[in-house]
Every structure is written in structure tokens, then in C-alpha cells.
């Protein structure tokens, strides 16, 4: 795509050259895992047998929710990819981009890719923080390079999915408050109508049934499977492959839709 690489570099420079934005973005994962791990850990109020069932074999609640928090952190970062499109339109760069020999889709994809790259160091910090906090993350069955690849794949696919969705929404918008309103409307339902923080057995039946079709659940469950179990059995790999495959199909479809609408709909 014409102009994709320099536009992506431009987006990343805007990130790391802003000290406050850069530092707060890197510190955010620590608060995610520390606060969520303390605020939602209801297993302390349950008998040991019930707690073990809810945690699906995880030794503690932090280990159980790491996959969900990684997904949630990716979700919230990806959601704001669309805001940069509106900033460029309001502040003037969009007009310069459109008058140059740059594909319109490159403008949008540079923001999607940069958003995904920014999530990766946050994910690393989150895992390190989870390992260091008291009663934190434990890989009781080991952790292999294949498990790492599953986590990277899930994070990347979730980022592509939600960056694409909010980029498509932002393509024709000019009011920043509108995109923030939409973000605030959908982020909490996506989080709580999913298996990111809670086991299906803790949810109302209708809510659990809806959460099955939430890509946040697919990502959280795929990462949870490898974090808790380490080396997986054939049936477990099949389940992880199903979740990642569903994420990949959805991500591909949304990226193609984003490319099409970017070429057709972006205006100065």
C-alpha cells in the first residue's frame, strides 16, 4: 500500500514523543491487573472446591484473569484508533494526505497497525506485573513458545478487529465527542458480556449464551487455556484453534471492509 510504512512510523512517533501519553500508556497495564485482580476476586468468599471449579484449574484469580485483562487492555487501546482519523481531519493533515499519491486505505491502516504495535509492550508489562504482585500469575504447568504465539495471535487479532470497527465508524465523522460517546457506549458491554473476568458458571444463563459469541470471550479463553494448562492436549489445541480461527475470520472480514470503505468514503 502506498505510504503505509511512513504513515505508520508517523503514528508511532506521535506516541513515543509524547512523554505523558507514552508513560501513562505503559503504566496502565499494571493498574489493570492490580485493580481488576483485587476488585473482582470473589473466590475468597467461596469454598475451595467451588473456587477451583470457577477458576477452571487456575491456582488463583490473577492467573485466571490475565488472558481477560490482556484482551481488555487490547480492546480499550484499539478502540481509540479511530480518534486519530478525526484528529487528522480536524487539524489539517488529512487534507495533505488526500492531495498526495497516498492510498486512502493506507491512512486508516497506518492507525490500525500502530495501535496494534503499541499494545504489545503494554502486554509484556502486564504479564511482568502479574508475575510480581502478591499471589500473582503462576505457570504451574509450564509455558512454551507455542503458548507465547497463541497470546500474541489473540492480542493482534483483537486489536485488528476493534481498531477496524472504530476506524470504519470514524471515517465520516468530524465530531470527536461522537466517537467518544460510541466508545463509552460499547466498551463496558463488550467487557462484561464476555468471559474476560468471570467464568461462565458465574453468569446468568442468557448472559453466558450471549458471551459465547463475543470475540472478547474467544480471545480471553484462548489465552486462558494456554496460561492455565501449559502444554495442551490435542482436544485443547483444537478448541484454541477454533477460537483463534473465529477471530482471524472476523479480523480479515473487517480489514477488507475497512479497506473498501476507506477508498470510497474518506473525505477531507
Secondary structure, DSSP 8 states (H G I E B T S, - for coil): -TTHHHHHHHHHHHHHTSHHHHHHHHHHHHHHHHHHHHHS--GGGS-HHHHHHHTTT-SSHHHHHHHHHHHHHHHHHHHTHHHHHHHHHHHSHHHHHHTTT--HHHHHHHHHHHHHHHHHHHHHHHHHHHHHSTT----TT---HHHHHHHHHHHHHHHHHHHHHHHHHHTT---HHHHHHHHHHHHHHHHHSSSSSS-GGGS-HHHHHHHTT-HHHHHHHHHHHHHHHSS--HHHHHHHHHHHHHHHHHHHHHHHHHHHHHHHH---
